[in-house]
């Protein structure tokens, strides 16, 4: 299996694992009365599965993004490019004349 696919699958699994822990903590601490929703209602299991799925997508994406950003090569200094030229900027006066309007004529 290619390294990138393995990296993706690993980080998605970590993200969904974090989502399961997060939803379990939400239910355990009864945040926003979720314990009653999940444990006492008929379709509470569906609410729990939806929370795990949606939080899993977010956490998996964030976990994979962090893993990709950590792969940057920090050992090499930046190279290439030319230094920007510094020029002396001189302010120039610009006048703008507004055309005269006749009284009683509305603007367009």
C-alpha positions in Angstrom: 0.0 0.0 0.0 1.4 3.4 -0.9 2.6 5.6 2.0 0.1 8.4 1.4 -2.9 6.0 1.4 -1.6 4.4 4.7 -1.1 7.9 6.1 -4.7 8.9 5.1 -6.3 5.7 6.5 -4.4 6.0 9.8 -5.3 9.6 10.3 -9.0 9.0 9.4 -9.1 6.2 11.9 -7.6 8.4 14.6 -10.1 11.2 13.7 -13.1 8.9 14.0 -11.7 7.5 17.3 -11.5 11.0 18.6 -15.0 11.6 17.5 -16.3 8.5 19.4 -14.5 9.7 22.5 -15.9 13.3 22.0 -19.5 12.1 21.6 -19.1 9.7 24.6 -18.0 12.7 26.7 -20.9 14.8 25.4 -23.3 12.1 26.5 -21.5 11.3 29.7 -21.4 15.0 30.9 -25.0 15.5 29.6 -24.1 18.6 27.5 -27.2 20.2 26.1 -29.3 17.3 27.6 -27.9 14.9 25.1 -27.9 12.0 27.5 -31.7 12.1 27.6 -31.8 12.4 23.8 -29.6 9.4 23.2 -30.6 7.1 26.1 -34.3 7.8 26.7 -35.8 8.4 23.2 -36.7 5.7 20.7 -34.3 7.0 17.9 -31.5 8.1 20.2 -29.1 5.6 18.7 -29.6 7.4 15.4 -28.7 10.8 17.0 -25.6 9.3 18.5 -24.5 7.7 15.2 -25.1 11.0 13.3 -23.0 12.9 15.9 -20.2 10.4 15.6 -20.4 10.5 11.8 -20.4 14.2 11.4 -17.8 14.9 14.1 -15.7 12.0 12.7 -15.7 13.8 9.3 -14.5 17.0 10.9 -11.9 15.4 13.2 -10.6 13.1 10.5 -10.1 16.0 8.1 -8.4 18.1 10.7 -6.2 15.2 11.8 -5.1 14.5 8.2 -4.5 18.2 7.5 -2.3 18.4 10.6 -0.4 15.3 9.5 0.2 16.7 6.0 1.4 20.1 7.3 3.8 18.4 9.7 5.4 16.7 6.7 7.1 20.0 5.6 10.8 19.9 5.2 12.1 22.5 7.7 15.8 21.8 7.3 16.4 23.7 4.1 16.5 27.5 4.0 14.3 29.3 1.5 16.0 29.8 -1.8 15.5 31.7 -5.1 13.8 34.9 -5.8 15.3 38.4 -6.0 15.1 41.1 -3.4 12.4 43.7 -4.0 13.4 47.0 -5.3 12.7 49.9 -3.0 11.6 53.0 -4.8 11.0 56.5 -3.5 7.3 57.2 -3.8 6.4 60.9 -4.4 2.9 62.0 -3.8 1.2 63.7 -6.7 -1.8 66.1 -6.4 -4.8 65.0 -8.4 -7.7 67.2 -8.9 -11.1 65.9 -9.9 -13.8 68.3 -11.1 -17.4 67.5 -10.5 -19.7 68.5 -13.4 -22.2 71.2 -12.5 -25.8 70.2 -12.0 -28.8 72.2 -12.7 -31.1 72.7 -9.8 -34.1 70.4 -9.8 -32.6 67.7 -11.9 -32.2 64.4 -10.0 -29.1 62.3 -10.2 -29.1 59.1 -12.2 
